[in-house]
């Protein structure tokens, strides 16, 4: 069975513009969230 996930990421946030592409230890935040979602059990 294939499963899909939608990760909401708002680029034009007021408090931290560009947050989804913010570099966290060498990878954009949205990539890190996608990797964690892929590894999640369930």
Secondary structure, 3 states (H helix, E strand, C coil): CCCCCCCCCCCCCCCCCCHHHCEECCEEHHHHHHHHHHHCCC
